Amino acid sequence: MTAPKLMPLAIGLFAVGVLAIVAVFVLFIAGYSDLPVWLNVAATYLPAVGLGLGIIAVIRKARQKKS
């Protein structure tokens, strides 16, 4: 996957992960303590995966411009 195609995917994954984090906090404030596993997994891993893919896309784009 090339860098221009990778960046929108990274932004999307990061945004969904941040929304999951917000949802976890809102539900916790509302008094829910037994949250679904998929929501916890999304809040834990999606922002990290999105950030990692974004860094990879930026590095790949910078290396393409150098050569």
C-alpha positions as CSV (number, residue, x, y, z in Angstrom):
1,M,0.0,0.0,0.0
2,T,1.4,3.4,-1.0
3,A,1.8,6.3,1.3
4,P,-1.1,8.4,-0.2
5,K,-3.5,5.5,0.2
6,L,-2.2,4.7,3.7
7,M,-2.7,8.1,5.2
8,P,-6.6,8.2,4.9
9,L,-6.7,4.7,6.4
10,A,-4.5,5.9,9.3
11,I,-6.6,8.9,9.9
12,G,-9.8,6.9,9.8
13,L,-8.5,4.3,12.3
14,F,-7.2,6.9,14.6
15,A,-10.5,8.9,14.5
16,V,-12.6,5.8,15.2
17,G,-10.3,4.9,18.1
18,V,-10.6,8.3,19.6
19,L,-14.4,8.1,19.3
20,A,-14.3,4.8,21.1
21,I,-12.2,6.4,23.9
22,V,-14.8,9.2,24.2
23,A,-17.6,6.6,24.3
24,V,-15.9,4.7,27.1
25,F,-15.5,7.8,29.2
26,V,-19.1,8.9,28.5
27,L,-20.5,5.5,29.4
28,F,-18.3,5.4,32.6
29,I,-19.6,8.8,33.7
30,A,-23.1,7.6,33.0
31,G,-22.6,4.8,35.5
32,Y,-21.9,1.8,33.2
33,S,-19.1,-0.4,34.4
34,D,-19.4,-3.6,32.3
35,L,-18.6,-2.3,28.8
36,P,-18.5,-4.6,25.8
37,V,-15.2,-6.1,25.0
38,W,-15.2,-4.8,21.4
39,L,-15.5,-1.2,22.7
40,N,-12.5,-1.7,25.0
41,V,-10.5,-3.3,22.3
42,A,-11.3,-0.5,19.8
43,A,-10.4,2.2,22.4
44,T,-7.2,0.4,23.2
45,Y,-5.8,-0.6,19.8
46,L,-7.3,1.6,17.1
47,P,-5.6,4.9,18.0
48,A,-2.2,3.2,18.3
49,V,-2.6,1.3,15.0
50,G,-3.8,4.5,13.3
51,L,-0.9,6.5,14.7
52,G,1.6,3.9,13.7
53,L,0.2,3.7,10.1
54,G,0.3,7.5,9.9
55,I,4.0,7.6,11.0
56,I,4.8,4.9,8.4
57,A,3.0,6.8,5.7
58,V,4.8,10.1,6.5
59,I,8.2,8.3,6.5
60,R,7.5,6.6,3.2
61,K,6.3,9.8,1.6
62,A,9.5,11.6,2.8
63,R,11.7,8.9,1.4
64,Q,10.0,9.0,-2.0
65,K,10.6,12.7,-2.3
66,K,14.3,12.3,-1.4
67,S,15.1,9.9,-4.2
